[in-house]
Amino acid sequence: MRVALILAVIVSPVLADVPAPVTDADYLPVNEAEARLGHLLFYDPVLSGNRNISCATCHHPRFATSDGLSLGLGEGGVGLGPDRRADPENMPEQRIPRNAPALFNLGAREFTVLFHDGRIETDPTHPSGLRTPLEDEMVMGFVSVLSAQTMFPVLSPDEMAGHYQENDVAKAVRSGRITGSGGAWDIITKRVEAIPVYREMFSDTYPEIAAGRRIAFTDISNAIAAFIEFEWRADNSAFDQMLRGGEALSPESVEGMMLFYGDAGCALCHSGPFQTDQGFHAMGEPQIGPGKAERFENHSRDIGRMRVTNRKEDAYAFRTPSLRNVMRTGPWGHAGAWSDIRAFLAHHSDPAAGLSNYTRDQAVLPVLDRTKPDWVILDNANEAAAIEAAARQGQRLSDADIDALVAFLDALTDNGAIAGRLGVPDTVPSGLPVDR
């Protein structure tokens, strides 16, 4: 019997919002051969402009599919996780503007909007079936929004492409050549196609390639998406097991669950089977780092969803993250401003209360000189006030409430999913080093 859940619902009928157990029907089907191909591509630096960064550099299982940093260092960084630092021989131009999100359960059917600001989403009115920053230039063949999302970091100078004039990919990106022959995606595809092991694996995986079709860039992205879907499905936490009629949660976790789905109001946004409404909310999060600005802009502001919609009501709103494995995916917030989960929950419960209690030692930031100041927004009273003014009202939690919520969030941890099903490969077909 689901003793803890039944008891909780009896005590507080509001807990009818507790979701039903996750099932296979909630996920897209995965071709395991395609996932195994994507496994190697995910860890292979060949996809980056300078062949020195893989997807795993910022999304590593050692750090629960993130990187353990508030804001990561892509191109120009060396090392992994919190040990990553700027390479004095190839200094980064700036930090990656937003925190590296976790990758759990992105194969679930309900994930149709991705990135912190939702700039990529399913849209059947577009020929590609997707709305992305490329608009009408978006190519056909991406099988899902996840597939499309995986291939935008390779275009970012700060993430994987590299800086101006450093390599052929970076030059193509800077000149606006993304799709088509000679574009950045085409250059990366030809690199992969030139490796015999990859040619054989693509032929074995996709019948049309075996029949003679050239490898397309979308084949690479589709394989990586299949790997993420297969590797990091997370639905075997203590919470999941309880929902399926298994062992009851601890009394502390039950108390936290009652708060989460009851008086604390967490489930107003963190609803559904994966604790996300897939929506966007202004939560008054501290803005650190370079912000989301174009190279020609001088500000360090990040207005979130408003950058996509141009609607004032979306200012400083960011996508509600799923909470599976949340206790392992810090630092938290769109800019990773919080490294203490208790401090984060205290602020998050009542974001309109302001940023006065934020302490800057919460941030995990490798030293990076001669770039945009990290604290320029919080040092500006008007900028901080604008973040606070947009934030939704909440209610303050007691220390005991936070203890209970932490116990419940811990019950959302699926250690098997964090480790992954295939793990880190020993080698990749390019022969380049693998981040371990």
TIROFI-932751 format. One line per field, with one value per residue (C-alpha): residue number from 0; residue in three letters; x negated, y negated, z negated. Coordinates in Angstrom, 3 decimals, m for minus. Example, Ala and Ser with C-alpha at 12.3 -4.5 7.8 and 13.67 -1.06 7.14 Angstrom:
nr = [0 1]
rest = [ALA SER]
X = [m12.300 m13.670]
Y = [4.500 1.060]
Z = [m7.800 m7.140]
% end
This chain:
nr = [0 1 2 3 4 5 6 7 8 9 10 11 12 13 14 15 16 17 18 19 20 21 22 23 24 25 26 27 28 29 30 31 32 33 34 35 36 37 38 39 40 41 42 43 44 45 46 47 48 49 50 51 52 53 54 55 56 57 58 59 60 61 62 63 64 65 66 67 68 69 70 71 72 73 74 75 76 77 78 79 80 81 82 83 84 85 86 87 88 89 90 91 92 93 94 95 96 97 98 99 100 101 102 103 104 105 106 107 108 109 110 111 112 113 114 115 116 117 118 119 120 121 122 123 124 125 126 127 128 129 130 131 132 133 134 135 136 137 138 139 140 141 142 143 144 145 146 147 148 149 150 151 152 153 154 155 156 157 158 159 160 161 162 163 164 165 166 167 168 169 170 171 172 173 174 175 176 177 178 179 180 181 182 183 184 185 186 187 188 189 190 191 192 193 194 195 196 197 198 199 200 201 202 203 204 205 206 207 208 209 210 211 212 213 214 215 216 217 218 219 220 221 222 223 224 225 226 227 228 229 230 231 232 233 234 235 236 237 238 239 240 241 242 243 244 245 246 247 248 249 250 251 252 253 254 255 256 257 258 259 260 261 262 263 264 265 266 267 268 269 270 271 272 273 274 275 276 277 278 279 280 281 282 283 284 285 286 287 288 289 290 291 292 293 294 295 296 297 298 299 300 301 302 303 304 305 306 307 308 309 310 311 312 313 314 315 316 317 318 319 320 321 322 323 324 325 326 327 328 329 330 331 332 333 334 335 336 337 338 339 340 341 342 343 344 345 346 347 348 349 350 351 352 353 354 355 356 357 358 359 360 361 362 363 364 365 366 367 368 369 370 371 372 373 374 375 376 377 378 379 380 381 382 383 384 385 386 387 388 389 390 391 392 393 394 395 396 397 398 399 400 401 402 403 404 405 406 407 408 409 410 411 412 413 414 415 416 417 418 419 420 421 422 423 424 425 426 427 428 429 430 431 432 433 434 435]
rest = [MET ARG VAL ALA LEU ILE LEU ALA VAL ILE VAL SER PRO VAL LEU ALA ASP VAL PRO ALA PRO VAL THR ASP ALA ASP TYR LEU PRO VAL ASN GLU ALA GLU ALA ARG LEU GLY HIS LEU LEU PHE TYR ASP PRO VAL LEU SER GLY ASN ARG ASN ILE SER CYS ALA THR CYS HIS HIS PRO ARG PHE ALA THR SER ASP GLY LEU SER LEU GLY LEU GLY GLU GLY GLY VAL GLY LEU GLY PRO ASP ARG ARG ALA ASP PRO GLU ASN MET PRO GLU GLN ARG ILE PRO ARG ASN ALA PRO ALA LEU PHE ASN LEU GLY ALA ARG GLU PHE THR VAL LEU PHE HIS ASP GLY ARG ILE GLU THR ASP PRO THR HIS PRO SER GLY LEU ARG THR PRO LEU GLU ASP GLU MET VAL MET GLY PHE VAL SER VAL LEU SER ALA GLN THR MET PHE PRO VAL LEU SER PRO ASP GLU MET ALA GLY HIS TYR GLN GLU ASN ASP VAL ALA LYS ALA VAL ARG SER GLY ARG ILE THR GLY SER GLY GLY ALA TRP ASP ILE ILE THR LYS ARG VAL GLU ALA ILE PRO VAL TYR ARG GLU MET PHE SER ASP THR TYR PRO GLU ILE ALA ALA GLY ARG ARG ILE ALA PHE THR ASP ILE SER ASN ALA ILE ALA ALA PHE ILE GLU PHE GLU TRP ARG ALA ASP ASN SER ALA PHE ASP GLN MET LEU ARG GLY GLY GLU ALA LEU SER PRO GLU SER VAL GLU GLY MET MET LEU PHE TYR GLY ASP ALA GLY CYS ALA LEU CYS HIS SER GLY PRO PHE GLN THR ASP GLN GLY PHE HIS ALA MET GLY GLU PRO GLN ILE GLY PRO GLY LYS ALA GLU ARG PHE GLU ASN HIS SER ARG ASP ILE GLY ARG MET ARG VAL THR ASN ARG LYS GLU ASP ALA TYR ALA PHE ARG THR PRO SER LEU ARG ASN VAL MET ARG THR GLY PRO TRP GLY HIS ALA GLY ALA TRP SER ASP ILE ARG ALA PHE LEU ALA HIS HIS SER ASP PRO ALA ALA GLY LEU SER ASN TYR THR ARG ASP GLN ALA VAL LEU PRO VAL LEU ASP ARG THR LYS PRO ASP TRP VAL ILE LEU ASP ASN ALA ASN GLU ALA ALA ALA ILE GLU ALA ALA ALA ARG GLN GLY GLN ARG LEU SER ASP ALA ASP ILE ASP ALA LEU VAL ALA PHE LEU ASP ALA LEU THR ASP ASN GLY ALA ILE ALA GLY ARG LEU GLY VAL PRO ASP THR VAL PRO SER GLY LEU PRO VAL ASP ARG]
X = [0.000 m1.100 m0.880 m2.608 m0.658 2.700 1.995 0.995 4.122 6.315 4.624 4.624 6.984 4.995 2.482 4.722 2.219 m0.368 m0.960 m0.261 m3.309 m5.416 m5.062 m6.720 m3.864 m5.145 m8.351 m9.238 m10.469 m14.255 m16.299 m19.152 m21.535 m20.922 m21.494 m24.819 m25.943 m24.841 m26.721 m30.052 m29.126 m28.073 m31.529 m33.511 m35.210 m35.195 m31.904 m33.539 m35.298 m38.731 m38.109 m38.615 m35.102 m32.348 m28.731 m29.880 m32.222 m29.239 m26.847 m28.795 m27.441 m30.026 m28.001 m24.530 m24.529 m25.523 m28.988 m28.890 m29.511 m27.247 m28.261 m30.470 m33.573 m33.370 m35.901 m39.071 m38.521 m40.487 m39.565 m36.192 m33.466 m34.347 m38.028 m37.579 m39.607 m40.581 m43.452 m45.968 m47.057 m43.499 m41.427 m37.616 m35.878 m33.267 m31.508 m28.625 m25.706 m23.419 m23.715 m24.099 m20.720 m20.376 m19.382 m17.050 m13.829 m14.151 m12.815 m9.442 m6.706 m5.724 m9.072 m8.244 m9.995 m13.702 m16.370 m15.933 m14.011 m12.154 m13.662 m13.327 m9.913 m7.642 m5.551 m3.551 m3.020 m6.689 m7.839 m10.433 m7.857 m10.027 m10.381 m14.033 m16.256 m17.034 m13.373 m12.812 m16.432 m15.862 m16.527 m14.230 m15.028 m15.281 m13.066 m12.339 m12.821 m15.589 m17.406 m17.290 m18.350 m21.463 m22.890 m22.754 m25.671 m27.986 m27.166 m27.976 m31.447 m31.516 m30.375 m31.735 m32.291 m35.358 m36.297 m36.597 m39.106 m40.134 m38.768 m36.537 m33.395 m33.905 m34.517 m31.316 m29.289 m30.659 m29.837 m26.292 m26.768 m24.957 m22.974 m23.674 m26.910 m29.915 m27.882 m28.912 m26.664 m27.964 m31.583 m30.929 m29.098 m32.028 m34.388 m32.263 m31.751 m35.528 m35.940 m35.539 m34.061 m31.363 m30.582 m30.062 m27.938 m25.712 m25.256 m24.347 m21.898 m20.084 m18.939 m18.791 m22.481 m23.270 m21.413 m23.706 m22.467 m25.170 m25.255 m23.253 m23.788 m20.364 m21.499 m24.161 m21.712 m19.053 m21.556 m22.670 m19.048 m18.400 m21.378 m20.178 m16.695 m18.093 m20.896 m19.192 m15.627 m15.021 m11.871 m13.112 m13.537 m12.066 m9.151 m8.575 m8.768 m6.257 m3.849 m4.024 m3.027 m6.516 m8.161 m6.712 m8.696 m10.278 m8.130 m10.340 m9.863 m6.107 m5.983 m7.912 m5.636 m2.604 m4.149 m5.253 m1.800 m0.008 m0.551 m4.025 m2.571 m5.538 m3.237 m1.653 m4.641 m6.345 m3.337 m2.849 m4.816 m8.204 m7.464 m7.263 m4.384 m6.672 m5.897 m7.860 m7.871 m9.734 m11.292 m13.558 m16.761 m20.092 m21.643 m25.366 m27.848 m27.662 m23.896 m22.150 m23.301 m24.471 m28.163 m27.380 m25.415 m27.164 m24.660 m24.770 m21.009 m19.102 m15.373 m14.642 m11.467 m10.952 m13.921 m11.823 m8.310 m9.030 m6.198 m6.798 m4.907 m7.582 m10.430 m12.826 m10.713 m12.538 m11.378 m10.281 m12.889 m12.003 m13.057 m14.236 m17.738 m17.508 m19.563 m22.524 m22.237 m23.324 m24.232 m20.609 m18.851 m19.129 m22.523 m23.472 m23.601 m22.824 m25.065 m23.223 m19.882 m18.457 m19.279 m17.860 m14.577 m14.283 m14.552 m12.559 m9.580 m9.114 m11.025 m9.355 m10.973 m14.061 m17.731 m19.023 m19.750 m21.812 m25.506 m27.939 m29.903 m26.975 m28.315 m30.752 m32.759 m36.258 m38.515 m38.090 m39.670 m39.469 m35.862 m32.442 m32.179 m30.181 m28.251 m27.374 m23.612 m23.468 m25.710 m23.097 m20.159 m17.822 m18.629 m18.141 m14.869 m13.586 m14.237 m12.476 m9.483 m8.820 m9.001 m5.874 m4.618 m5.152 m5.266 m8.212 m9.107 m10.332 m13.576 m11.508 m9.561 m12.798 m14.123 m10.993 m11.168 m14.818 m13.876 m11.212 m13.500 m16.058 m13.375 m13.360 m16.933 m17.442 m21.083 m20.950 m19.873 m22.674 m25.253 m23.596 m23.073 m26.081 m28.432 m31.502 m33.163 m36.813 m37.521 m35.713 m36.167 m37.980 m40.717 m40.397 m40.545 m37.384 m36.311 m36.284]
Y = [0.000 m3.540 m4.196 m7.555 m8.944 m7.707 m9.177 m12.498 m12.749 m11.961 m14.692 m17.224 m16.727 m19.383 m16.620 m15.275 m17.165 m14.457 m12.961 m9.445 m7.185 m7.741 m4.963 m4.011 m5.757 m9.095 m8.735 m8.715 m5.318 m5.003 m2.983 m1.597 m1.343 m5.020 m5.819 m3.959 m6.011 m9.189 m8.050 m8.354 m11.615 m13.168 m12.578 m13.336 m16.768 m16.498 m18.425 m21.571 m24.150 m23.594 m19.874 m20.457 m20.450 m17.857 m18.003 m16.185 m19.017 m20.985 m18.043 m15.359 m12.513 m13.375 m16.549 m15.075 m16.076 m19.674 m21.071 m22.072 m25.728 m28.741 m29.792 m27.520 m28.102 m26.617 m27.662 m28.807 m26.647 m23.604 m21.030 m19.654 m20.744 m23.143 m22.597 m24.119 m27.279 m29.762 m28.768 m31.636 m30.711 m30.959 m33.119 m32.872 m35.961 m35.607 m33.085 m31.085 m33.396 m30.833 m27.825 m24.455 m22.712 m19.064 m16.531 m14.177 m12.940 m15.057 m12.087 m12.533 m13.574 m16.624 m18.354 m20.443 m23.664 m23.841 m26.302 m28.616 m31.116 m28.560 m29.836 m26.383 m24.749 m22.515 m24.557 m22.753 m26.039 m26.026 m23.763 m22.148 m21.635 m23.762 m27.390 m28.291 m31.383 m30.331 m30.851 m29.988 m28.876 m25.929 m22.728 m19.706 m16.375 m17.054 m14.365 m16.251 m19.523 m17.829 m16.928 m20.558 m21.856 m19.692 m21.316 m24.974 m24.881 m23.951 m27.376 m29.375 m30.988 m30.805 m27.194 m25.008 m26.911 m28.900 m32.509 m34.594 m33.261 m30.338 m27.581 m26.868 m26.418 m29.718 m31.559 m30.146 m31.100 m34.638 m35.144 m33.865 m30.629 m28.017 m25.796 m24.673 m23.721 m25.232 m26.230 m25.423 m22.371 m21.067 m21.482 m19.473 m16.772 m16.321 m15.939 m13.115 m11.539 m11.403 m8.993 m5.347 m4.063 m6.707 m6.028 m2.355 m3.077 m5.545 m3.015 m0.311 m2.617 m4.361 m2.194 m5.160 m5.859 m2.191 m2.619 m5.446 m8.683 m10.965 m11.552 m14.678 m17.013 m16.063 m12.430 m13.531 m15.532 m12.803 m10.242 m12.502 m13.129 m9.372 m8.918 m11.596 m10.073 m6.594 m7.473 m9.841 m8.664 m9.226 m7.651 m5.305 m7.625 m6.821 m9.093 m7.114 m3.813 m5.036 m6.147 m2.659 m1.102 m0.445 m1.414 m4.431 m7.634 m8.633 m10.740 m13.766 m13.310 m12.909 m16.156 m17.856 m16.359 m17.704 m21.168 m20.895 m19.912 m21.894 m25.069 m25.970 m26.283 m24.689 m22.637 m25.773 m25.761 m22.423 m20.337 m17.178 m13.928 m15.687 m18.614 m21.256 m23.101 m23.714 m27.401 m30.567 m32.528 m35.519 m34.312 m37.231 m35.272 m37.113 m37.992 m37.342 m37.133 m38.616 m38.388 m37.501 m40.239 m40.460 m41.152 m44.741 m45.370 m46.633 m45.572 m42.434 m42.087 m38.841 m39.448 m35.765 m34.848 m38.440 m38.071 m35.526 m37.003 m40.760 m40.912 m43.058 m40.614 m37.998 m40.120 m38.108 m34.962 m31.669 m28.145 m25.984 m23.209 m19.606 m18.483 m14.913 m14.744 m18.417 m17.903 m16.940 m19.538 m22.726 m25.520 m26.554 m29.325 m30.418 m31.972 m29.378 m32.057 m29.688 m26.858 m26.333 m24.616 m25.875 m29.493 m28.979 m27.594 m30.430 m32.985 m30.983 m30.626 m34.396 m35.911 m39.308 m39.815 m40.979 m40.213 m41.799 m38.422 m37.155 m36.646 m36.502 m33.597 m31.445 m31.668 m29.073 m31.034 m30.233 m33.280 m35.128 m38.552 m41.089 m40.402 m41.717 m42.206 m39.437 m41.697 m44.708 m44.064 m43.471 m46.519 m48.670 m49.469 m50.153 m46.859 m44.866 m46.700 m45.756 m42.064 m42.346 m44.234 m41.488 m38.659 m36.831 m37.008 m34.024 m33.176 m32.798 m29.353 m28.483 m26.593 m23.515 m23.884 m24.087 m20.977 m19.085 m20.293 m19.284 m15.789 m15.552 m16.861 m14.264 m11.615 m12.709 m11.450 m8.553 m7.559 m4.998 m7.642 m9.979 m7.277 m6.571 m3.322 m3.428 m5.554 m7.429 m5.678 m4.698 m6.171 m7.904 m7.267 m10.556 m9.500 m12.816 m12.905 m12.004 m14.102 m11.750]
Z = [0.000 0.583 m3.137 m3.223 m0.265 m1.571 m4.998 m3.456 m1.314 m4.331 m6.340 m3.507 m0.541 1.361 2.016 4.727 6.930 6.252 9.741 10.901 11.341 14.439 17.045 20.327 22.145 20.811 22.850 26.516 27.779 28.047 30.545 28.435 31.406 32.126 28.445 28.467 31.453 29.697 26.595 28.425 30.130 26.809 25.330 28.513 28.723 32.525 32.548 31.139 33.249 31.718 31.032 27.304 25.792 25.882 24.789 21.643 20.674 19.346 18.839 17.043 14.890 12.230 11.681 12.246 15.959 15.207 14.389 10.723 11.634 11.430 14.939 16.975 19.036 22.493 25.104 23.375 20.320 19.139 16.538 15.511 13.123 10.280 11.150 14.606 15.082 17.763 20.029 19.921 23.461 24.805 22.473 22.700 24.000 21.252 19.053 20.485 19.625 17.981 15.700 17.454 17.022 16.040 18.726 16.851 18.461 21.597 23.546 21.857 24.266 22.231 22.794 25.858 24.773 23.889 22.725 19.740 21.889 24.037 27.275 28.831 28.831 30.824 33.260 35.967 37.857 38.906 41.765 39.497 36.746 34.474 33.499 33.003 33.284 36.875 37.820 41.513 41.967 39.620 41.547 41.722 40.112 36.375 34.858 31.641 29.827 27.831 31.037 32.153 28.763 28.626 31.712 30.758 28.269 31.169 32.645 29.516 29.494 25.693 25.499 28.312 31.575 30.528 30.947 34.072 36.641 34.382 36.612 39.596 37.484 35.640 38.911 40.405 37.323 37.208 40.877 40.391 42.317 40.210 42.569 46.109 47.820 46.096 43.054 39.490 39.249 42.589 41.466 38.299 40.254 42.631 39.685 38.308 41.729 42.259 39.324 40.492 37.215 37.307 40.978 40.162 37.089 38.953 41.747 39.243 37.454 40.298 43.259 45.630 44.971 45.580 48.889 49.926 48.375 46.959 43.224 42.387 39.483 38.160 37.946 35.470 33.383 33.493 32.218 29.373 28.421 28.380 26.065 23.619 23.626 22.955 20.560 18.166 17.800 14.081 12.688 9.984 6.999 3.591 4.563 7.780 5.946 3.377 6.105 7.589 4.282 2.930 m0.312 m2.115 m2.345 m5.613 m7.971 m7.217 m3.466 m3.889 m5.849 m3.053 m0.413 m2.264 m2.256 1.376 2.630 m0.048 m2.013 m0.683 2.818 4.610 6.840 8.275 10.648 9.946 10.945 12.979 13.115 13.371 11.037 13.753 15.363 18.359 17.873 17.130 13.888 12.478 9.237 8.392 8.945 8.618 11.964 12.109 14.939 18.439 18.837 22.061 24.387 27.961 28.560 29.549 26.317 23.185 20.520 18.362 18.036 18.578 19.003 19.628 21.499 22.589 24.969 26.855 26.634 26.330 23.795 20.707 18.524 19.312 17.950 15.758 16.158 16.646 17.341 14.412 14.108 13.423 9.953 10.389 8.874 7.945 4.784 6.970 9.735 7.966 8.082 8.623 10.523 14.153 13.352 10.748 8.074 5.186 4.001 0.685 1.277 m2.019 m1.190 2.273 0.920 m1.585 1.225 3.762 1.424 1.285 4.214 4.017 0.612 2.471 2.854 m0.336 m1.955 0.969 0.205 3.078 1.672 2.875 6.432 7.793 10.349 11.628 11.702 14.986 15.318 18.140 19.007 18.014 14.223 12.552 10.185 12.308 12.111 8.365 7.835 9.599 7.311 10.232 11.951 8.737 8.074 11.535 10.813 7.470 8.929 11.474 8.931 7.867 4.299 2.012 m1.637 m3.935 m5.213 m8.668 m9.187 m10.016 m6.762 m4.800 m6.571 m5.536 m1.927 m1.687 m2.895 m0.196 2.543 1.499 2.085 5.757 6.234 8.664 8.214 11.008 13.489 12.393 13.085 16.433 18.292 20.628 18.530 19.730 22.704 22.482 25.908 28.775 32.524 33.142 30.726 28.886 25.054 23.145 20.143 17.170]
% end
